[in-house]
Amino acid sequence: MYAIGVQDDQSLKLQERPTPEVSATDVLISVRSAGLNRADLMQRMGMYPPPPGASDVLGLEVAGVVTEVGADVTEWAVGDRVCALLAGGGYAEFAAVDEGSVFALPDSIGFAEGACLPEAMMTVWANVFLRCGLQPGESFLMHGGTSGIGVMGLQMAKLAGAGTIFATAGSDEKVNTCLDLGAHVAINYREQDFVELVKEHGGADVILDMVGGDYLQKNISIANPDGRICNIAYQNGFEATVNFAPVLMKRLVVTATTLRARPNDAKRLIRDAIAKDFWPAVANGTIRPILDTAFPIKDAEAAHEMMTNGGHIGKIVLVSDDS
């Protein structure tokens, strides 16, 4: 099969690779589209290696058609339209994945849009709802509101009945997108002080942050008593000087998680919860995949450049020639 490989100089190149082998609980997907994530950029730079046993090919989510099923697979059949979360291997012609990390792709959603869904929705559910326990009526702050995860976080929080939904974004256009997706208060962090504005509107009960660095202290300052702060990335750095006194006084939970290295059973539980509580909203169009740009897979380098430069709204994906 063809796949995108990372060269010694960190450039990307289309190359031949062996087609993945299918274990008893795996399905083999003919990949029509693969979603980009910042984790791909980190892996490319040698900063985020795949977990043991996972493909070293970039790519954590795909959409396509099932072409082979393992002996013990019960949920899927050859010919099914699906999207899936991967531990690696998405930038390729075929990808193998445990059946418990796969979703049925509604006929109303194309493959490029389908590749926008699995990683973002599973990340949001695992952190906002499982880890932080967002309840109806509680206020929620989504940093990076127009990122691939952000656009799903806003829509899922709205559907779950969150109270005041806050979002930060880096331009007025992005602010308007956040408002369209369910935010009640959207803040252009380049021009406004999100700490001041969140405090003015009552503070946040749950905060999902991918910035890290100095944002940790800011998040602590705007969290309500018994609030929960979850970090899923550290774009401003892994280190910060933090005054933990407010954490103590407000009984805050400060936590961080990753999704990629979790065992298959844990991913299945997340998939099942989304399939029950949120996937019907995907099927009926209440939750929308937000696709910015689809690049041919041979142009993966240009797609990475776009993600590095920022400015996009929603997801960037790679598509195969027959999509």
N, C-alpha and C positions, 0 to 999 in steps of 0.2 A: 504494500500500500504506500501511498505518499503521506508524508507528514512534514511539519515544520520543525527543523532542528536548530538548536543554538550552537553556533560555531565557537571555536576557541576565542575569537575576538568579540564574542557576544552578539555577532550579527545573526540574523535569521535566514535560513535557507531551506527551500523545498527539497526534500530528499526521500529516498526509499527506506522504508522500515518494514520489519516483519508485521504481518497482521496479528493483532492480539489474540492470545488463546482464550477460550471461553471455559470458565470453571463451571461446576455443577449449578451454582446459583446466579451465574452471570447471564446477561444478554449482550449480544454484539449489535452495535448500532452503526448503520451507514450514516455518517455524519453529513448533514446538509448545512449546518451552521454551528459555530462555536462562539461562545461569549468571551469577551476579554474582561479580565479583572486585574487590579493593581498587583495582586499576588503573582501574576504572570511576569510583570516587570521585575519584581523582586527575585523570582526564581531565575530569570534570565541573567541577572547580575550576580547570581551565586549566593543570594541572601535568604532564600526560602526553598530549600531542597524538598523534593517530594518525600512523603512518608515511605518507610520500607515496603517494598513490594509494589509500589505504584509506578506507573509509567513516568519516565523522565521527560516525555513530550509535554509541552505547555498546554494549558487549557483545562478549566475546572467545570465547565458546563457545555452541554451540546443539545441540539435538537436534530432528529432524523428519523430513520425507519429501522425497525428491528429486522435483522437479517439472519440471526441464529440465536437459539436459546439453549441454555445448559440443561442437563438431564433433570435437575430438580426444580426448574423454574415453573411456577404455577400461575403467575400473574400476567404474563405477556406471551405473544405469539408472533411468528414471522409476519411482517407486513404492518404491524402496529406503528402508528405515528406517536412518537414519544419525545420527551425532553428529560434530561438527567443531570444530576450532580456527579462529578468525577473527582477522584483524588489526583488525577493527571491524565493526559492523553487526548485532550480535546482537539488540538490543532492537527487533525489527521483525517484520513479517509474513513477509518473505522475506529470505534472505541468500545472497549468492554467494560461493563459496570455491573455491580450487584443489583439484582432486580428490585431491592428495597430502596434504591436511590432514584427510581424512575417514576415519572408522571405520564399519564395519558395526555397527549397534546390535542386539545379540541380542534375540530375541523375548521373553526372560524379563525384560528391563529396560524400564521405561516411559520416556516421553520426559522427564519431570521428573528421574528418576534419571540418564538418559543425559546430560543437560546438566551433570552433576556431574563428568564424566570427562575430557574432552579436555585442557583447559588444565592441570589438576592433574597428570595422568599424564605429559603431555609435558614439563612443567616439571621434575618429579622425574627423569625419565629423562635429560633434557638436562644437569641439574646434578649429581645424585647419581651417575649411572652413566657418562655421557659425560665430563663435565668433571672430576669427582672420582674416577672409577674405583673405586667401592666394590666390594670383592672379598668372596667368601664368607669368613666368619669374622671380618671386620673389624668394629669397633664403629662405631655410627652414632648421631649425636644429631640429632633433629628438633625444632627450636624451633617453637613454635606447633603442637603435635601434633594439635590438633582443628580447625585451620583447614582450608579446602578442600584445600590442598596437603599439609598435615600428615597428614590421614587417609589420603591416598594414599601419602605417603612411608613411613609406618610399614608399610603392607600390602605395598608393593613391596619394601622392604628385607627384610622377613620372608621373602617368597617367594624372594628372591635369595640367601638363606642368610647374611645378616649375623650377626655374633656378638652382642655385647650391644647392644641397641637402647634408646637413651635418648629420652625426650620431655619437653618442658616444656609446661605448661598452666596456666591461671589459676584453676582451681577443683578441688575434690575430684571433682566429677562428671566434669569433663574428664579428670582423671587416670585415672579408672576406664575411660573410653572409650579412652584411649591404651593401657592395659593390655589391653583387649579386642581392640584392633587389632594387637597384636604387640609393644608395648614391654615390655621386661623391667624397666626402671627408669623410672617416670613421676614427675615432680617438679612440685609446685604451687609455682611460682616466687614467689607472693605470700607463702608461709609458709616456704619452704625455700630454702637456698642451692644452686642447681644446680651451681655450681662445685665446692663441697665434695663433693656427692654423686657427681658424675661422676668426680672424682678418686678417691674411695673405691672406685669400681667399675672402675678401670683406665684411665680417660681415653677419648677419642674419636679414631678414625682419620679419620672424615668428619663434617663438621658442615654442616647446611643451615640458614641463618639468614635471617629476614626482619625482624629487629628493628634491627640496626645500632647506631649510637651507641656507648654504653659496652659493649655486648655484644661488640664486636670484641676488646677486650682480654681479656675473660672467655673468649671462645672460644679465643684464642691460649693462654691459661693452661692449658686443659684438653685441648688437642690433643696427641696422641701424636707422637713423632718421625716425620717424613715424613707428617704429617697434612695433610688438605685441608679448607679452610674456604671455603664458597661463600655469598655474600650474593645474595639475589634481591629484597630490598626493605630499606628503611631507616625503619621506623616510629618509631624513637627518634632519627632524624636522620642526615644524611649526613656530619656532622663528628664527629671524635673525636680526642683526644690519645692516641697509641699508642706504647708501647715495643716497637720491632721487634727488640730483642735476642733474645727467645725464638724469633721467626720464623727468625732466622739460626741459632741454636744447635740448634733442633729440625728444621731443613730443611723448614719448613712452606710450603705453597702457600696463599695468600690470594687469592681470585678473586671475581668477580661477573659475572653475566650477565643478559640479558633475552631473551625469546623472541619478543616481538611483531613486531619489525622484521626478523627473519631472513628470508632469501629463501625462496621456495617450495621449492626443491630441498633446502635444509637442513631445513625442516620435514618434507618427505617422508621423509628419512632417519630422523628421530626417530619419525615415525608408523610407518614400516616396522619399526623395532626393537621398538617397543611391540607392534605387531600380532603379531610373532613370539614375543616373550619373555613378554609379560604379558596380551595380550588373551584368550588361551584361559582364563586364570584369571578374567577378567571374565565370560566366557561361562558358565563352570561354577560361578560364585558364590564362588570362593575370594577374589577381590578384590571388595569390595562398594562401590558408591556410597553415600556417607553424606549423606543429604538431611535438612536441618533443617526448612526451611519453603519452601513454594511459594506465591508471591503471583500473583494475576492481573496481567497486564502493565500494566493501567491503574493498579495500585497500586505502580508502580515507586518512587515517592517513599517509601512505607512500607518497602519492601524495603531501600532505601538507608539509611534511618534505623536499621533493625535491624542492618545490617552496621556502621554507624558506631558504634553503642552496644556492639557485641560481645555475648558471651554465647552466641552460637549455636555449634553443634557440626556441623562439616561444611559443606555448601553451602547457600546461599540461591539460589533460582531464580525466574524469572518464567515463567508459563505462559499460553498463548493460550486463548481462550474454547473452542476445540474440542479441547483436550488431554484 
